[in-house]
Amino acid sequence: MRILVIEDEAKQADYVRRGLTEAGYTVDVARDGIEGRYLATEGDYQLVVLDIMLPGVDGFGVLAALREKRNTPVLMLTARDLVEDRVRGLQSGADDYLVKPFAFSELLARIGALLRRGPAASNEASNSRLSVSDLEIDLLSRKATRSGQRLELTAKEFALLALLARRKGQILSRTTLAEQVWDMNFDSDTNVVEVAIRRLRAKMDDPFRPKLLHNVRGMGYVLEERA
């Protein structure tokens, strides 16, 4: 699941990005309303976390532009606790409203609720389940099974598996995996990708047949069923 956070306060944006990334989401951040409006209307996101007080274009302007093109769920996140602001946001098409400061657990719960009832659960329902051979992945409930057996995956392992499954049959480099799953610039000295692949394979592949997760020497990894 890919989430866009539109927040101009660097510390707040980094806090939300890190927390959502650790929870297994892929997160992009826009630091002003102009960039946020462009990404929200042109990008492929399952949810937008949107601040109101933004430079360039405020949150209401971003929301209005988004609603002209898409029904992406929007959670408005702001320090403004006026009833009029909340009413205006909801009447403008926001799906939920959370006032700063907030407990991160509540943010996660609200995001989960929006994803379950929003376009990801209706218009995009056909894209919320992925399968490769006997591997089944439910992106909304964040569950994966093989041969009907539940796989006990960490948030990062699930995010890694979901990315590989979305792009099944495609070879993904370590750089791509590091950027998409860990939101980090790839460092050739780190083995974070290899370690995660080994742990994922031990849970998802080793106890089952056929093998689905393959190394492609010098190129990366691919998830596919081979003859």
C-alpha positions in Angstrom: 0.0 0.0 0.0 1.4 3.4 -1.0 0.6 6.5 1.1 1.2 10.1 0.3 1.9 12.4 3.3 1.6 16.1 2.5 3.1 18.0 5.4 5.4 21.0 5.5 6.8 20.6 9.0 10.0 18.5 8.5 9.9 16.8 11.9 6.3 16.0 11.7 6.6 14.7 8.2 9.6 12.5 9.1 7.8 11.2 12.2 4.8 10.1 10.2 6.9 8.7 7.3 9.1 6.6 9.6 6.2 5.3 11.5 4.2 4.3 8.5 7.2 2.8 6.8 7.9 0.7 9.9 4.2 -0.4 9.7 4.9 -1.8 6.3 3.5 1.0 4.1 5.4 2.6 1.2 5.4 6.4 1.9 6.1 9.5 -0.3 6.3 12.9 1.3 5.4 16.3 -0.2 6.6 19.4 1.7 4.2 22.0 0.1 0.8 22.2 -1.4 1.9 22.6 -5.0 4.0 19.4 -5.0 1.3 17.6 -2.9 -1.4 18.6 -5.3 0.6 17.2 -8.3 1.5 13.9 -6.6 -2.0 13.4 -5.2 -3.7 13.9 -8.6 -1.1 12.2 -10.8 0.4 9.5 -8.6 -0.9 6.1 -7.7 -1.7 6.2 -3.9 -4.2 4.3 -1.8 -4.5 7.1 0.8 -3.4 10.7 1.4 -2.5 12.2 4.8 -3.1 15.9 4.2 -2.1 18.9 6.4 -4.2 22.0 6.1 -1.6 24.8 6.6 0.6 24.4 3.6 2.7 26.8 1.6 1.8 27.4 -2.0 -1.7 25.8 -1.9 -3.5 25.0 1.4 -4.9 21.6 2.2 -8.4 22.6 1.1 -7.1 23.5 -2.3 -5.2 20.2 -2.6 -8.4 18.3 -1.6 -10.5 20.2 -4.1 -8.1 19.4 -6.9 -7.9 15.7 -5.9 -11.7 15.3 -5.7 -12.0 16.6 -9.2 -10.1 13.6 -10.5 -10.1 10.8 -7.8 -11.8 9.3 -4.8 -8.6 8.5 -3.0 -9.3 8.4 0.8 -8.0 11.5 2.5 -7.1 11.8 6.2 -6.7 15.5 7.2 -4.0 16.0 9.8 -3.8 19.4 11.3 -3.2 21.5 14.4 -6.4 23.5 13.8 -9.0 22.2 16.2 -11.8 24.5 15.2 -15.2 22.9 14.5 -15.6 25.0 11.4 -12.3 23.6 10.0 -13.3 20.1 10.6 -16.8 20.6 9.1 -15.3 22.4 6.0 -12.8 19.6 5.5 -15.4 16.8 5.7 -17.8 18.7 3.5 -15.0 19.3 1.0 -14.5 15.5 0.6 -12.1 14.5 3.4 -12.8 11.0 4.8 -11.5 11.6 8.3 -9.9 14.3 10.4 -7.2 14.0 13.1 -5.9 16.9 15.2 -2.3 17.3 16.3 -0.8 16.2 18.6 -2.0 12.7 18.1 -1.1 9.2 19.2 0.5 7.3 16.4 -1.5 4.2 17.2 -4.7 6.2 16.5 -3.3 7.4 13.2 -2.6 3.8 12.2 -6.0 2.7 13.3 -7.7 5.5 11.3 -5.6 4.7 8.2 -6.5 1.0 8.5 -10.2 1.9 8.7 -10.1 4.2 5.7 -8.3 1.6 3.6 -10.9 -1.0 4.5 -13.9 1.1 3.6 -12.4 3.4 0.9 -11.7 2.8 -2.8 -9.1 0.1 -1.9 -12.0 -1.9 -0.6 -14.5 -1.1 -3.4 -13.3 0.3 -6.8 -9.9 -1.3 -6.3 -11.1 -4.5 -4.6 -9.8 -6.6 -7.5 -6.3 -5.2 -6.9 -6.3 -5.9 -3.1 -5.6 -9.6 -3.5 -2.5 -11.0 -5.1 -1.6 -14.6 -5.9 1.3 -16.5 -7.3 0.8 -20.2 -7.5 -0.6 -21.2 -4.0 0.6 -18.0 -2.4 -2.2 -15.7 -1.6 -1.8 -12.1 -0.3 -4.5 -9.8 1.0 -3.3 -6.3 1.0 -6.1 -4.9 3.1 -6.0 -7.4 5.9 -2.2 -7.6 5.5 -2.3 -11.4 5.6 -0.4 -13.9 3.4 -0.9 -17.7 3.1 0.6 -20.6 1.2 -1.4 -23.7 0.6 -3.9 -22.2 3.0 -1.4 -21.9 5.9 -1.0 -18.4 7.4 2.5 -16.9 7.1 3.6 -15.1 10.2 5.4 -12.1 8.6 6.8 -8.9 10.1 5.7 -5.6 8.6 8.8 -5.3 6.5 8.6 -8.9 5.3 5.0 -8.4 4.3 5.9 -5.2 2.5 8.7 -6.9 0.7 6.5 -9.9 -0.3 3.7 -7.6 -1.5 6.1 -5.6 -3.7 7.5 -8.7 -5.2 4.0 -10.1 -5.8 2.7 -6.9 -7.4 5.6 -7.1 -9.9 5.7 -10.9 -10.2 7.8 -12.1 -13.0 9.9 -8.9 -12.9 13.5 -8.9 -11.6 13.8 -6.3 -8.8 17.2 -5.1 -7.9 18.5 -4.6 -4.4 18.4 -0.9 -5.0 14.7 -1.0 -5.9 13.8 -3.1 -2.9 15.7 -0.8 -0.6 14.1 2.3 -1.9 10.6 0.9 -2.1 10.5 -1.1 1.1 12.9 0.7 3.4 12.6 4.1 1.9 16.4 4.4 1.9 19.1 5.2 -0.6 20.9 1.9 -1.3 24.3 1.4 0.4 26.3 -1.4 -1.3 27.8 -2.2 2.1 24.6 -3.0 3.8 23.0 -6.5 3.7 19.6 -5.5 4.9 17.9 -6.7 1.7 19.7 -10.1 1.7 18.9 -10.6 5.4 15.2 -9.8 4.8 15.1 -12.1 1.7 16.5 -15.0 3.7 14.0 -14.5 6.5 11.1 -14.2 4.0 12.3 -17.3 2.1 12.5 -19.3 5.3 8.9 -18.6 6.1 7.3 -18.4 2.6 9.3 -20.7 0.4 11.4 -23.3 2.2 8.5 -25.3 3.7 6.6 -25.4 0.5 6.7 -26.5 -3.2 7.1 -25.1 -5.7 9.8 -22.5 -4.9 8.6 -19.1 -5.8 11.4 -16.6 -4.7 14.4 -16.8 -6.9 17.8 -15.1 -7.1 18.9 -13.8 -10.4 22.7 -13.5 -10.2 24.0 -10.0 -10.6 20.5 -8.6 -11.1 18.2 -9.1 -8.1 15.2 -11.2 -7.1 12.0 -12.3 -8.8 8.8 -13.9 -7.5 7.4 -16.4 -10.0 6.4 -20.0 -10.5 8.9 -21.8 -12.6 8.5 -25.1 -14.5 
